[in-house]
Amino acid sequence: MTEENATDTLFEFPCQFPIKALGKTSATLNIVIIEIVSRHVDDIHETAIQSKPSKGGKYTAVTITIEATSKQQLDAIYQDLTDCTEVIMAL
């Protein structure tokens, strides 16, 4: 098995893939997360974006369903999300 094959994924690309990010509720959280994902995805439909506040309202979970084209694309999105100070967790 080569090094390249060791990083293969069980996903078949392209595929629909939900990107989930959690952060403290703020006026800019959705905008920041959408901007980060937009760097790696050609077109994000408004209907693909869902935002849900936590029970107490302190945190917000944002889910953006994209058409993922590769493992490298997903890795880059998650790296940018985890590098962002407004994002507490990316799933």
CYANA upper distance limits for C-alpha pairs under 8 A (distance plus 0.5 A):
  1 MET  CA      5 ASN  CA      6.71
  1 MET  CA      6 ALA  CA      7.39
  2 THR  CA      6 ALA  CA      6.96
  3 GLU  CA      7 THR  CA      7.51
  4 GLU  CA      8 ASP  CA      7.57
  8 ASP  CA     71 LYS  CA      8.37
  9 THR  CA     71 LYS  CA      7.60
 11 PHE  CA     15 CYS  CA      8.05
 13 PHE  CA     68 ALA  CA      7.03
 13 PHE  CA     69 THR  CA      5.72
 13 PHE  CA     70 SER  CA      6.46
 14 PRO  CA     67 GLU  CA      6.70
 14 PRO  CA     68 ALA  CA      5.87
 14 PRO  CA     69 THR  CA      4.98
 14 PRO  CA     70 SER  CA      7.49
 15 CYS  CA     67 GLU  CA      5.82
 15 CYS  CA     68 ALA  CA      5.85
 15 CYS  CA     69 THR  CA      7.37
 16 GLN  CA     65 THR  CA      6.97
 16 GLN  CA     66 ILE  CA      6.10
 16 GLN  CA     67 GLU  CA      5.06
 16 GLN  CA     68 ALA  CA      6.59
 17 PHE  CA     65 THR  CA      5.88
 17 PHE  CA     66 ILE  CA      5.89
 17 PHE  CA     67 GLU  CA      6.66
 17 PHE  CA     68 ALA  CA      6.55
 18 PRO  CA     63 THR  CA      6.72
 18 PRO  CA     64 ILE  CA      6.10
 18 PRO  CA     65 THR  CA      4.60
 18 PRO  CA     66 ILE  CA      6.81
 19 ILE  CA     63 THR  CA      5.99
 19 ILE  CA     64 ILE  CA      5.66
 19 ILE  CA     65 THR  CA      6.47
 19 ILE  CA     66 ILE  CA      7.85
 19 ILE  CA     90 ALA  CA      8.10
 19 ILE  CA     91 LEU  CA      7.01
 20 LYS  CA     61 ALA  CA      7.42
 20 LYS  CA     62 VAL  CA      6.18
 20 LYS  CA     63 THR  CA      4.90
 20 LYS  CA     64 ILE  CA      7.04
 20 LYS  CA     90 ALA  CA      6.14
 20 LYS  CA     91 LEU  CA      5.49
 21 ALA  CA     33 ILE  CA      7.96
 21 ALA  CA     61 ALA  CA      6.25
 21 ALA  CA     62 VAL  CA      5.82
 21 ALA  CA     63 THR  CA      7.02
 21 ALA  CA     81 LEU  CA      8.00
 21 ALA  CA     87 VAL  CA      7.00
 21 ALA  CA     88 ILE  CA      8.03
 21 ALA  CA     89 MET  CA      6.21
 21 ALA  CA     90 ALA  CA      4.77
 21 ALA  CA     91 LEU  CA      6.66
 22 LEU  CA     59 TYR  CA      7.42
 22 LEU  CA     60 THR  CA      6.27
 22 LEU  CA     61 ALA  CA      4.95
 22 LEU  CA     62 VAL  CA      6.81
 22 LEU  CA     87 VAL  CA      6.28
 22 LEU  CA     88 ILE  CA      6.08
 22 LEU  CA     89 MET  CA      5.68
 22 LEU  CA     90 ALA  CA      6.84
 23 GLY  CA     29 LEU  CA      7.50
 23 GLY  CA     59 TYR  CA      6.08
 23 GLY  CA     60 THR  CA      6.17
 23 GLY  CA     61 ALA  CA      7.20
 23 GLY  CA     86 GLU  CA      6.39
 23 GLY  CA     87 VAL  CA      5.16
 23 GLY  CA     88 ILE  CA      5.43
 23 GLY  CA     89 MET  CA      7.46
 24 LYS  CA     29 LEU  CA      8.13
 24 LYS  CA     58 LYS  CA      6.36
 24 LYS  CA     59 TYR  CA      4.79
 24 LYS  CA     60 THR  CA      6.59
 24 LYS  CA     86 GLU  CA      7.61
 24 LYS  CA     87 VAL  CA      8.17
 24 LYS  CA     88 ILE  CA      8.05
 25 THR  CA     29 LEU  CA      7.17
 25 THR  CA     53 PRO  CA      7.86
 25 THR  CA     57 GLY  CA      7.47
 25 THR  CA     58 LYS  CA      6.07
 25 THR  CA     59 TYR  CA      5.23
 25 THR  CA     60 THR  CA      5.65
 28 THR  CA     32 VAL  CA      6.59
 29 LEU  CA     33 ILE  CA      6.75
 29 LEU  CA     86 GLU  CA      7.36
 29 LEU  CA     87 VAL  CA      8.49
 30 ASN  CA     34 ILE  CA      6.55
 30 ASN  CA     51 SER  CA      8.12
 30 ASN  CA     62 VAL  CA      7.31
 31 ILE  CA     35 GLU  CA      6.54
 32 VAL  CA     36 ILE  CA      6.74
 33 ILE  CA     37 VAL  CA      6.79
 33 ILE  CA     62 VAL  CA      8.17
 33 ILE  CA     81 LEU  CA      7.77
 33 ILE  CA     87 VAL  CA      8.48
 34 ILE  CA     38 SER  CA      6.43
 34 ILE  CA     64 ILE  CA      8.29
 35 GLU  CA     39 ARG  CA      7.02
 36 ILE  CA     40 HIS  CA      8.04
 36 ILE  CA     77 ILE  CA      7.61
 36 ILE  CA     80 ASP  CA      7.16
 36 ILE  CA     81 LEU  CA      7.27
 37 VAL  CA     41 VAL  CA      6.81
 37 VAL  CA     77 ILE  CA      6.52
 38 SER  CA     42 ASP  CA      7.23
 38 SER  CA     43 ASP  CA      7.81
 38 SER  CA     44 ILE  CA      7.52
 40 HIS  CA     73 GLN  CA      7.07
 40 HIS  CA     76 ALA  CA      8.09
 40 HIS  CA     77 ILE  CA      7.10
 41 VAL  CA     66 ILE  CA      7.87
 41 VAL  CA     67 GLU  CA      8.37
 41 VAL  CA     68 ALA  CA      8.43
 44 ILE  CA     48 ALA  CA      7.27
 44 ILE  CA     66 ILE  CA      7.27
 45 HIS  CA     49 ILE  CA      7.82
 48 ALA  CA     63 THR  CA      8.35
 48 ALA  CA     64 ILE  CA      5.96
 48 ALA  CA     65 THR  CA      5.64
 48 ALA  CA     66 ILE  CA      7.73
 49 ILE  CA     62 VAL  CA      7.70
 49 ILE  CA     63 THR  CA      6.32
 49 ILE  CA     64 ILE  CA      5.07
 49 ILE  CA     65 THR  CA      7.24
 50 GLN  CA     62 VAL  CA      6.22
 50 GLN  CA     63 THR  CA      5.64
 50 GLN  CA     64 ILE  CA      6.94
 51 SER  CA     60 THR  CA      7.23
 51 SER  CA     61 ALA  CA      6.22
 51 SER  CA     62 VAL  CA      4.96
 51 SER  CA     63 THR  CA      6.88
 52 LYS  CA     60 THR  CA      6.04
 52 LYS  CA     61 ALA  CA      5.72
 52 LYS  CA     62 VAL  CA      6.98
 53 PRO  CA     57 GLY  CA      5.76
 53 PRO  CA     58 LYS  CA      7.86
 53 PRO  CA     59 TYR  CA      6.29
 53 PRO  CA     60 THR  CA      4.66
 53 PRO  CA     61 ALA  CA      6.71
 54 SER  CA     58 LYS  CA      6.90
 54 SER  CA     59 TYR  CA      5.78
 54 SER  CA     60 THR  CA      6.29
 54 SER  CA     61 ALA  CA      7.94
 68 ALA  CA     73 GLN  CA      7.55
 68 ALA  CA     74 LEU  CA      7.46
 69 THR  CA     73 GLN  CA      7.20
 70 SER  CA     74 LEU  CA      7.11
 71 LYS  CA     75 ASP  CA      6.59
 72 GLN  CA     76 ALA  CA      6.63
 73 GLN  CA     77 ILE  CA      6.81
 74 LEU  CA     78 TYR  CA      6.70
 75 ASP  CA     79 GLN  CA      6.56
 76 ALA  CA     80 ASP  CA      6.71
 77 ILE  CA     81 LEU  CA      6.67
 78 TYR  CA     82 THR  CA      6.56
 78 TYR  CA     90 ALA  CA      7.09
 78 TYR  CA     91 LEU  CA      8.44
 79 GLN  CA     83 ASP  CA      6.61
 80 ASP  CA     84 CYS  CA      6.87
 81 LEU  CA     87 VAL  CA      6.89
 81 LEU  CA     90 ALA  CA      6.98
 82 THR  CA     87 VAL  CA      6.94
 82 THR  CA     88 ILE  CA      7.96
 82 THR  CA     89 MET  CA      7.27
 82 THR  CA     90 ALA  CA      6.93
 83 ASP  CA     87 VAL  CA      8.45
